[in-house]
Amino acid sequence: MPVTAIDRLVTFEPGALLIYLSLWVYVSLPPVLMPTRREIIEYGVWIGGLCLIALTIFYFWPNAVPPANIDWAVYPGMAFLKGVDAAGNACPSLHVATAVFSAYWLHWLLPAAGIGRTGNLISTVWCVAIAYSTLATKQHVAVDVFAGTALGLLLAWASRPQRIIARRARSEADVSYPLDARPVPESSSSIR
């Protein structure tokens, strides 16, 4: 994969490994917030489909990041990561695609859990940090991140769960008005 100006700006940061590994916690959050088995299965099918699309791309277009010229033995955690998660099959970044996909599902789920604004801000920062960590650990280059973002957005949009979005709208309506200050529906105000 080609190295861009963004890749030259983002230096190697061994501390980014923890953020990189935090993806596994992050993608597990949407199912934790789902009240029904049906929603959990729906999420699983869609994120599984996302992974299948990426794996199909890797099969027909194998690709890798260029060597980083870093002595990984100096960084034991990174050496372990490089051994387990070789930097092959880089584009699109599955780390970024699944993080973006999960961020959108969290965007839909968090308000119903009562932690909408704050939760969504934390979720967005966490998602961006995961994307950054893929560059800072030198597991991916910027092209991989942009392709992973596009894949995650596409599948999130295609999978947008209408039941969850409707539940979110109801939750936001409940929070927006005190019980006695709700707008009166037009049809009931015309009854004499």
C-alpha positions in Angstrom: 0.0 0.0 0.0 1.3 3.5 -0.7 2.6 5.7 2.0 1.1 9.2 2.1 1.9 12.5 3.8 -0.5 11.5 6.6 1.5 8.3 7.2 4.8 10.3 7.4 3.1 12.7 10.0 1.9 9.9 12.3 4.9 8.6 14.0 5.2 5.2 15.6 3.8 5.2 19.2 4.1 2.0 21.1 1.5 3.3 23.7 -1.1 3.2 20.9 -1.1 -0.6 21.2 -3.6 -0.5 24.1 -6.0 1.6 22.1 -5.5 -0.7 19.1 -6.4 -3.7 21.2 -9.4 -1.9 22.8 -11.3 -2.5 19.6 -12.4 -5.8 21.0 -14.1 -4.1 23.9 -15.5 -1.4 21.7 -17.2 -3.7 19.2 -18.8 -5.7 22.0 -20.6 -2.6 23.4 -23.5 -2.4 20.9 -24.7 -6.0 21.7 -24.4 -5.3 25.4 -26.9 -2.4 25.0 -29.4 -4.4 23.0 -32.5 -5.5 24.8 -33.5 -8.3 22.4 -31.9 -11.4 21.0 -33.2 -10.3 17.6 -31.2 -7.1 17.7 -28.0 -8.9 18.8 -28.4 -11.4 15.9 -29.1 -8.5 13.4 -26.0 -6.7 14.6 -23.9 -9.9 14.3 -25.2 -10.7 10.8 -24.3 -7.2 9.6 -20.9 -7.0 11.2 -20.2 -10.5 10.0 -21.1 -9.4 6.5 -18.8 -6.5 6.8 -15.9 -8.9 7.7 -16.9 -11.2 4.8 -16.7 -8.3 2.3 -13.3 -7.3 3.6 -12.0 -10.9 3.5 -13.3 -11.2 -0.1 -11.4 -8.1 -1.0 -8.3 -9.5 0.7 -8.7 -12.8 -1.3 -8.9 -11.1 -4.7 -6.6 -8.2 -3.9 -3.9 -9.3 -1.3 -2.1 -6.2 0.0 0.2 -5.2 2.8 1.7 -2.2 4.5 5.3 -1.4 3.6 8.0 -2.3 6.2 8.3 0.3 9.0 12.0 -0.1 9.6 11.5 -0.5 13.3 13.2 -3.1 15.5 10.1 -4.7 16.9 12.2 -6.7 19.4 12.7 -3.5 21.3 9.0 -3.3 21.8 7.8 -6.7 23.2 4.1 -5.9 23.0 4.4 -4.7 19.4 6.5 -7.8 18.5 3.7 -10.0 19.8 1.2 -8.0 17.8 3.3 -8.3 14.6 3.5 -12.0 15.2 -0.3 -12.5 15.7 -1.7 -9.8 13.5 0.7 -9.6 10.5 0.3 -6.4 8.5 -0.9 -8.3 5.5 -4.4 -7.8 4.1 -4.3 -4.2 5.1 -6.8 -2.5 2.8 -9.5 -1.9 3.9 -8.6 -1.8 7.6 -11.0 -4.2 9.3 -10.1 -2.5 12.6 -11.4 0.8 11.3 -14.3 -0.7 9.5 -15.7 -2.5 12.5 -15.0 0.5 14.8 -16.9 2.9 12.5 -19.7 0.4 12.1 -19.9 -0.1 15.9 -19.8 3.7 16.4 -22.9 4.2 14.4 -24.8 1.4 16.2 -23.7 3.0 19.5 -24.9 6.4 18.2 -28.4 4.8 17.7 -28.3 2.8 21.0 -26.8 5.1 23.6 -29.7 7.6 23.9 -32.1 4.8 24.8 -29.6 3.8 27.6 -29.8 7.4 28.9 -26.2 8.3 28.0 -26.8 9.9 24.6 -24.7 13.0 24.3 -21.9 12.1 26.7 -21.9 8.5 25.5 -21.8 9.5 21.9 -18.9 11.9 22.4 -16.9 9.2 24.2 -17.8 6.7 21.5 -16.7 9.1 18.7 -13.4 9.9 20.4 -12.8 6.2 21.1 -13.5 5.3 17.4 -11.2 8.0 16.1 -8.5 6.9 18.6 -8.8 3.3 17.3 -8.4 4.6 13.7 -5.4 6.7 14.8 -3.9 3.7 16.6 -3.9 1.6 13.4 -1.5 4.3 11.9 0.5 4.8 15.1 1.2 1.1 15.5 2.2 0.9 11.8 -0.4 -1.8 11.2 -2.0 0.3 8.5 -1.5 3.3 6.3 -3.9 6.1 5.6 -5.4 4.5 2.5 -6.4 1.5 4.5 -8.0 3.7 7.2 -10.0 5.7 4.5 -11.1 2.5 2.8 -12.1 0.9 6.2 -14.0 4.1 7.1 -15.9 3.9 3.8 -16.7 0.2 4.3 -17.9 0.8 7.9 -20.0 3.8 6.9 -21.6 1.9 4.0 -22.6 -1.1 6.0 -23.7 1.0 9.0 -26.0 2.9 6.7 -27.3 -0.2 5.0 -27.9 -1.9 8.4 -29.5 1.1 10.2 -32.0 -0.6 12.6 -35.3 1.1 12.3 -36.6 -0.3 15.6 -33.6 1.0 17.5 -33.8 4.4 15.8 -37.5 4.6 16.6 -36.8 3.7 20.2 -34.0 6.4 20.3 -36.5 9.0 19.0 -39.0 8.0 21.7 -36.2 8.2 24.3 -35.1 11.7 23.1 -38.7 12.9 23.2 -39.1 11.7 26.7 -36.0 13.6 27.8 -36.8 16.7 25.8 -40.0 17.7 27.7 -41.0 17.5 31.3 -44.2 15.4 31.6 -46.5 18.4 32.0 -44.9 20.4 29.2 -45.3 18.0 26.3 -46.9 19.5 23.3 -50.6 18.5 22.9 -51.3 16.6 19.7 -53.4 18.7 17.3 -56.2 16.1 17.1 -56.9 16.1 20.8 -57.0 19.9 21.1 -59.8 20.1 18.6 -62.1 17.9 20.7 -64.8 20.1 22.4 
